[in-house]
Amino acid sequence: MNIILLGSGRVATQLGQALHNAGASILQVYSPTQAHAAKLAAKLDCESISDVSQLRLDADLYILSVNDDALPTLSKQLSLTDRLVVHTSGSTPMSVLEHSSNKIGVLYPLQTFSHEKEVDFSVVPLIIESNNPESLNLLKDLAAKLSTKVLELDSAQRLILHVAAVFACNFSNHLYAISQALLASRQLDFDLIRPLIAETAAKVQLNLPSEVQTGPAIRKDELTIQKHLDSLKDQPQLQEIYRLLSQSIVNLR
Ligand SMILES: NC(=O)c1ccc[n+]([C@@H]2O[C@H](COP(=O)([O-])OP(=O)(O)OC[C@H]3O[C@@H](n4cnc5c(N)ncnc54)[C@H](OP(=O)(O)O)[C@@H]3O)[C@@H](O)[C@H]2O)c1
C-alpha cells in the first residue's frame, strides 16, 4: 500500500515507522517545517515536502497526523477526490475531513507517544472508522497488520474514549509531576516514588481501579486528610486538587 503522511510529530513518526516495518510504502512526508518533514522522510526513505501543493495524488492512503486544531484548515486545503484520507485524532469527528475527499476515515492509536521512546504497536488498540464499507475494510486490514487490537467505533464513542484516556494518562502523569515538585521542595528524589507508581499501574492490569483504591480518602481518615491539607496551606491550587480528588474517590465508591 502506498501511503502519504501529513505531519512529522510524535504519532506520524511512530506510526510511519510501524507502517514502514509492516511493508507499506511511504511515498512522502509533508510537514510545514521542512526540516521536520526531512527528518522523518530520511527514516522512511521517502520524499519530504513542506507545501501541500507538492502532494502526490496517487497514494492509496493519506494520514493526517497534525495538531487537532490544524485539521479543519489542512483538510480544506486538500482535494483528493476519491483517495482515502484519515486522521489520527481521538477527539476530532471524522466529518472534519469531509472537504478533503469522498472517502474519509479515522485511524486513532490509543497510546501515549513521544519522540524518543519506540512504541510496540502490536499491543496498541487501533480505533478505526470510515464513511464507506470499502475503506473500512482497507483500514481493518491495514490496522490488523500493525496491531492485534483493532476496534471500530463511531466519533461519539471515540470522544469518550479519549476523555477516559486523558484522565488515565495525561492527568495521572500530571499528578506524578505534582509529586515530583512536592518531593523536590524537600530535596527528596523522585526515584523514591517510582516503585509506588509501578505497583499502582501493575495492580490495575489484574483488577479494576475502583476495587483497589487505597489511601486516606477511601479509609475516611479525616485527621490525616486535614494534616495533608494543612501542609499545602501555601499552595491553594494543590489544596483544591487534593480536596476535589478526595471527594471524587469517596463518590466513586
Ligand atoms: N501524542 C500522542 O500521544 C497522541 C496519541 C494518539 C493520537 N494523537 C493525535 O495525533 C495527532 C498528532 O499528534 P502528535 O502528538 O503527533 O503531535 P505533534 O508531535 O505535536 O506534531 C504535530 C505535527 O503537526 C504539524 N502541524 C502543526 N500545525 C500545523 C498546521 N497548522 N498545519 C499543518 N501541520 C501542522 C507539525 O508540523 P511541524 O513540526 O512541521 O511544525 C507536526 O508535524 C493529533 O491529532 C493527536 O490528537 C496523539
Ligand as a Chemical Component Dictionary entry (heavy atoms), coordinates in Angstrom:
data_LIG
# 
_chem_comp.id                   LIG 
_chem_comp.type                 NON-POLYMER 
_chem_comp.pdbx_formal_charge   0 
_chem_comp.three_letter_code    LIG 
# 
loop_
_chem_comp_atom.comp_id 
_chem_comp_atom.atom_id 
_chem_comp_atom.alt_atom_id 
_chem_comp_atom.type_symbol 
_chem_comp_atom.charge 
_chem_comp_atom.model_Cartn_x 
_chem_comp_atom.model_Cartn_y 
_chem_comp_atom.model_Cartn_z 
_chem_comp_atom.pdbx_ordinal 
LIG N1  N1  N 0  0.905  12.262 21.092 1  
LIG C1  C1  C 0  0.067  11.312 21.406 2  
LIG O1  O1  O 0  0.297  10.616 22.394 3  
LIG C2  C2  C 0  -1.151 11.020 20.547 4  
LIG C3  C3  C 0  -1.794 9.786  20.713 5  
LIG C4  C4  C 0  -2.865 9.464  19.872 6  
LIG C5  C5  C 0  -3.314 10.390 18.925 7  
LIG N2  N2  N 1  -2.689 11.617 18.830 8  
LIG C6  C6  C 0  -3.188 12.535 17.799 9  
LIG O2  O2  O 0  -2.282 12.536 16.703 10 
LIG C7  C7  C 0  -2.217 13.844 16.110 11 
LIG C8  C8  C 0  -0.796 14.360 16.135 12 
LIG O3  O3  O 0  -0.367 14.448 17.465 13 
LIG P1  P1  P 0  1.202  14.464 17.828 14 
LIG O4  O4  O 0  1.287  14.266 19.308 15 
LIG O5  O5  O -1 1.936  13.576 16.906 16 
LIG O6  O6  O 0  1.542  15.988 17.517 17 
LIG P2  P2  P 0  2.992  16.700 17.463 18 
LIG O7  O7  O 0  4.045  15.738 17.876 19 
LIG O8  O8  O 0  2.844  17.959 18.209 20 
LIG O9  O9  O 0  3.167  17.000 15.913 21 
LIG C9  C9  C 0  2.274  17.888 15.295 22 
LIG C10 C10 C 0  2.516  17.890 13.806 23 
LIG O10 O10 O 0  1.539  18.764 13.237 24 
LIG C11 C11 C 0  2.163  19.667 12.372 25 
LIG N3  N3  N 0  1.416  20.936 12.351 26 
LIG C12 C12 C 0  1.277  21.839 13.355 27 
LIG N4  N4  N 0  0.497  22.852 12.979 28 
LIG C13 C13 C 0  0.132  22.590 11.698 29 
LIG C14 C14 C 0  -0.657 23.279 10.748 30 
LIG N5  N5  N 0  -1.264 24.435 11.045 31 
LIG N6  N6  N 0  -0.809 22.701 9.516  32 
LIG C15 C15 C 0  -0.236 21.530 9.220  33 
LIG N7  N7  N 0  0.525  20.823 10.082 34 
LIG C16 C16 C 0  0.707  21.350 11.307 35 
LIG C17 C17 C 0  3.565  19.848 12.936 36 
LIG O11 O11 O 0  4.396  20.274 11.885 37 
LIG P3  P3  P 0  5.828  20.989 12.086 38 
LIG O12 O12 O 0  6.543  20.215 13.147 39 
LIG O13 O13 O 0  6.433  20.866 10.737 40 
LIG O14 O14 O 0  5.536  22.380 12.500 41 
LIG C18 C18 C 0  3.873  18.424 13.403 42 
LIG O15 O15 O 0  4.376  17.661 12.354 43 
LIG C19 C19 C 0  -3.211 14.708 16.898 44 
LIG O16 O16 O 0  -4.451 14.685 16.238 45 
LIG C20 C20 C 0  -3.312 13.988 18.245 46 
LIG O17 O17 O 0  -4.551 14.218 18.875 47 
LIG C21 C21 C 0  -1.611 11.952 19.614 48 
# 
loop_
_chem_comp_bond.comp_id 
_chem_comp_bond.atom_id_1 
_chem_comp_bond.atom_id_2 
_chem_comp_bond.value_order 
_chem_comp_bond.pdbx_ordinal 
LIG N1  C1  SING 1  
LIG C1  O1  DOUB 2  
LIG C1  C2  SING 3  
LIG C2  C3  SING 4  
LIG C2  C21 DOUB 5  
LIG C3  C4  DOUB 6  
LIG C4  C5  SING 7  
LIG C5  N2  DOUB 8  
LIG N2  C6  SING 9  
LIG N2  C21 SING 10 
LIG C6  O2  SING 11 
LIG C6  C20 SING 12 
LIG O2  C7  SING 13 
LIG C7  C8  SING 14 
LIG C7  C19 SING 15 
LIG C8  O3  SING 16 
LIG O3  P1  SING 17 
LIG P1  O4  DOUB 18 
LIG P1  O5  SING 19 
LIG P1  O6  SING 20 
LIG O6  P2  SING 21 
LIG P2  O7  DOUB 22 
LIG P2  O8  SING 23 
LIG P2  O9  SING 24 
LIG O9  C9  SING 25 
LIG C9  C10 SING 26 
LIG C10 O10 SING 27 
LIG C10 C18 SING 28 
LIG O10 C11 SING 29 
LIG C11 N3  SING 30 
LIG C11 C17 SING 31 
LIG N3  C12 SING 32 
LIG N3  C16 SING 33 
LIG C12 N4  DOUB 34 
LIG N4  C13 SING 35 
LIG C13 C14 SING 36 
LIG C13 C16 DOUB 37 
LIG C14 N5  SING 38 
LIG C14 N6  DOUB 39 
LIG N6  C15 SING 40 
LIG C15 N7  DOUB 41 
LIG N7  C16 SING 42 
LIG C17 O11 SING 43 
LIG C17 C18 SING 44 
LIG O11 P3  SING 45 
LIG P3  O12 DOUB 46 
LIG P3  O13 SING 47 
LIG P3  O14 SING 48 
LIG C18 O15 SING 49 
LIG C19 O16 SING 50 
LIG C19 C20 SING 51 
LIG C20 O17 SING 52 
# 
